[in-house]
Amino acid sequence: TSSGVNHINTRAMAGDKRNNQQAIQDLLITLFKAADQRDWETAKSVMAPEVYIDYTALGGAAGVQTPAQIVTGWAGILPGFERTVHQIHNFAIWVAGDRATSTFDGIAVHYLQVPDGENYWTVFAGYDTEFIQIDGEWKLARIDLSLYQLAGNNDLPQVALKNVANNAIPELQDSSD
């Protein structure tokens, strides 16, 4: 009957929606894991050719950038830490055809042993993101960070920037240690 066909089509559509939502969540996990591992090629691979980025809440840039520009910014600070761990959670993902939006929360712990003060700087943030499908694959098209709170040693980012500028890159510590 026609109602049976509609029921099957509805189930297939719901399955596609869940698959797309999972693909987007996996993309975000891949992005942040790549940042922690300093795997810049993987980070760039999940981005659209142009991405609107807004990290002004942390003193960063806002505007359209290429994946290479974004990764260059990250590579200018993240390797200055011995370890970073980005934990993302509380995903809400909406899919509409070849476009999608997502919100989620994140905790980013940055570790760097220093002679004085705390060795950790932690960022608690919310993210608003948008995605587009390119050749059947989801790609990040927008990422907007909203700062909730900072904790720990707020001087560590400046130390990490100096480490990178002076090519004094600490050995990357495995986050499972």
N, C-alpha and C positions, 0 to 999 in steps of 0.2 A: 504494500500500500504506500501511498504517497507519504503518510505520516511516518512510516518506518524509514523511508529514505531521508526525510528531514531529520529524524532522530539520529541516524547514522552520520549525516552531514554535520549536525550540531556537535556530536561527539568528536568528529575529526577536527572541526574548527577549534574546539576547546583543547584538543591535544596539540595542535599547531601553536596555539597561544602559549601553552605551558612550555613547549619546546623552545619557542622564541624567548620567553622569559628566562628560561634556564640558560640559553645561549648568551643572553645579555649579562646575566649574573656571572657566568663563567668568564666572559670577556673582562669584566671588572676585576675579578679575582686574578686573572692573568696579568692585567695591567699593573696592579699593585704588587704582586709577587715579582714581576719583572723589575719594578723600581727597587724593591728590596734586594734583589740579586744583581742589580746594576746591569741587567740584560736589556740594553737600550734598543736593540733590533726588535726584540719581542714587544717591547712597549710601543714602538712606532707601528708595528704590524697590526695592532688592534684599533688604530686611529684612522679617521677619514683624512683625505688629503689636506683639509683645512679644519681646524678645531677652534671653537670659541672657548677660551679659557679665562676664568676669573679667580685668581688667587689673591686678590687685593686684601682680603681679610688677614692674610699673613704677610702683607707687604710686597706681594708679587704682582705680576702683570695681569692686565685684562685686555682682551682683544682676540682677533683671529690670528692663529699661528699655525705653522706647519708642524707635523709630528717631530721633525728634526729640531725645530726651534724649541719646542716644549722639552724634549729630551736633553737638549743642550742646557737648558735652565736647570733641570733636575741633576744633570751630571756636574753642574757647577757647585752643588752643595751636598748631595747625598753621599758621594764617596768620601767626604770629609768626616763622616761618622764611622765608627767601627761596625755598627749594626743599626738597621732600621727594621721595624716590624709594623706593617700596615695591616690592621685588622678591620675588615668591613662587615657590616651586618645590618639588619632591619631593612631589607630591600622591599621596595614597592615599585613594581615595573608595569607600565602600561604600553601596549603594543597597538598600533593602528596602521595596518598595511606595511609599508616599508620604512616606517618611522616609529620610534619608541622613546619614551621618557622613563626616567628612574630617579628615585630618591633613596638614599641610604645614609647610614651613619658610619663614622670611622674613628678609630683610635690609632694614632701613629706614634710609636715609641722610637725615639732616636737615642742611641747610646754612644757615648764617647768618654773614655776615661780622661779626667782632667785632674791636675794637682790640687786644685781648690774648688770646692763646691760639689754639687750633685753631678752625677755622670749621666743623668737622664733628662730629656726634654720630651714632653708628651703633648700631643695635639689632639684635642677632641673636636670633631667637626661633623657637619652634615654636608652632603653633596646633592646637587641637582645636576642631572646629566641628560643628554639627548643622544640618540643613535639614528643612523641611517643604514639601510641595506645597500651594499655595493657588490654586484655580481653574486648575490645570494648570501653574502656574509654581513653580519652586523659590525658596524664600525662606530667608534666614539666620535661624536660631532660637537659636543659641548660638555664642559665640566666646570661647575661653579661651586667653590668651597665656601661654606658659612662656618665661621669659627664659633664654637661653643665655649671652649676654655683651653687655656694653656696651663701646664703644670711642670714642675721641675726647674731645671736650670735654663733660664731664658737667654743666657749668654752662649749656649752651645751652638746655635746656628752661626753666629759670627766666627766662632773657633773653627767650625766645619768649613765655612767659606774660605778662611785663611789657609786651612790645610790644603784645600784644592788649589787655591791660587799659588801656594808655595810648593806644589807637587809633593806635599807631605801626606800622602794618602795612607791612612791606617789600613792594616790588613782587614779584609772583610771577614767578620765573625759570623759563623753559621748561627742562624736564629734558633736552632734547636739545642744549642749549648746550654 
